Amino acid sequence: MPSLTAIRGFKDILPKDIPYWRLIEEKAREIAKRHSYREIRPPVLERTALFSRGIGEATDIVEKEMYTFEDRSGDKITMRPEATAGVTRAAIEHNLLEAGRALKVFSLGPMFRYERPQKGRLRQFHQLDVEAYGDPGPYVDAEVIGLLYEFLKSLGLKDLILVLNTLGCPVCRPAYRQALVSYLEAHFSDLCPDCQRRMELNPLRVLDCKNPGCRAIVLNSPKIGDFLCEPCRTHFSQLTEALSILEIESHLDPYLVRGLDYYTRTAFEVHAGGLGAQNAVAGGGRYDGLVSALGGPDTPGIGFAVGLERLVLLLAQNELIEEGPEWYLAILSQEAIELSLKIASSLRANGHAVACDWEPGSLKSRLKRADKMHALKVLMLGDDEVKGSYVTVRDMATGEQEKLPIESFTGQKNAI
C-alpha cells in the first residue's frame, strides 16, 4: 500500500509557518480597511464557462492549467485558478454594480493551477486579490498600485520594482494587433508550437511566452506605445505622473501583457529582491470590458493579485518568533490536576491565553517546555501548593517568583 502523503504541488502550512501567514493576512486587512476596501469571499468552485469567457480560451491557464471536472449533474466545474473572474461574477449576480456605483473589495484565499511546482509556486496557492470597479480614470490605477506598495512595505519588503505597460483599448489595439501579426508571420517557423497557435487566437499572448527563441523574436517586435490612441496615451501619462506624486518609481516594459485576456490599458507587475529569477510577487491591471463580457453593466475595473507563498519565502529570511501563551500551567503532581483544570478554565474565561501539559512532570522539564513555547509566566502547582492553597508564579523574562493565593486564579473574575 503506497504511503499517504500530500499531493505534489499541495503543501501543508505547518504551525511554525503560521506567524508569517498571520502577519500577511493581518496587514492585508489593515491596509485594505485604510483604503476603504471591503472583504468579499467568493466560492472556490465556479462554472468552467466563467473562466473560459473571462480569462480567455487562448491563455495557458484555460488551455493547460485549470482543474476542471464534471459534477454529478454533468455540469463542468472548475477550481478557481484566479480570483478576479469570480469576484466580478459575484458583483454582477448580487447587483453590487448597479447604477454604475463604485465598488472596492478584496479577498484572501486559495487558487488552483496544474503547473510545474517550483520555489514559491504551487498547484494550490494563496492570493490577496484587490479589485476596484466603477472608475475609468488613471488616478484609481495609481491608488490601487499605491495600496499594493503600502501593503508590501508594511511587511518590511525592500528593493521593490514596479514594471508598467499600457495595452491600449479596443480603439487602438486592432492596429497594433495587425502590425504584430504581420511581424510574427515573418518569423512563424521559428516560433514554438504554442505561439504558432496563439497567433490565430490572441497574438498578444506571444509577448508573454517564456521560450528563449520566442523571447528573442519578441524583442524586435512592434511596440504598443507606437499605436496608442490619444485617450490611452493621456491615461498612461497621467498615471505615471500620479505615481511620481506617490513617490513610486515605474519602469516601462513595452512587452508586459500579463497572462490574462481581459486586461486593457494599464498592466503592471511588482518584483522583489531575494527570490531569484522568479521574482514577481504581484501583478494586475485594468479590465474595462470584463464586467460586460460576463453579462453585467458596462463597468470599468482595475485590480491586482499578490502571491502569498512568495511573500512567506521573503519574510522567512528573517525569523519571526510567534508570541507564546500568557500562562503555562506546570503540573508537578497527580493531586494538582483537578485544581489545574479549574484554574485554566477560570483564566481562559477571563481572556488569558493558557497552555498546559496534563501529564505531571518535573519542574525542570516543565520550565523547559514553557521556555520553548515562549510563555510569559509559569504557574506551578505541586503537592506543596495544593496543601498550602497557593500557587507559585514565575516570570520567565526576569526569573522572579512569588506565591499567590489560589483564590486569585479561581474566582469568577480573577485578580490576575
Secondary structure, DSSP 8 states (H G I E B T S, - for coil): -------TT-----GGGHHHHHHHHHHHHHHHHHTT-EE----SEEEHHHHHHHT-TTSHIIIII-EEEE-TTS-EEEE-S-SHHHHHHHHHHTTTTGGG--EEEEEEEEEE--S--BTTB-SEEEEEEEEEES--SHHHHHHHHHHHHHHHHHTT--SEEEEEEE---TTTHHHHHHHHHHHHHTTGGGS-HHHHHHHHH-GGGGGG---HHHHHHHTTS--GGGS--HHHHHHHHHHHHHHHHTT--EEE-TT---S-TT-EEEEEEEEETTSTT--EEEEEEE-TTHHHHTTS-S--EEEEEEEHHHHHHHHTTS-------SEEEEE-SGGGHHHHHHHHHHHHHTT--EEE-SS---HHHHHHHHHHTT-SEEEEE-HHHHHHTEEEEEETTT--EEEEETHHHHSTT---
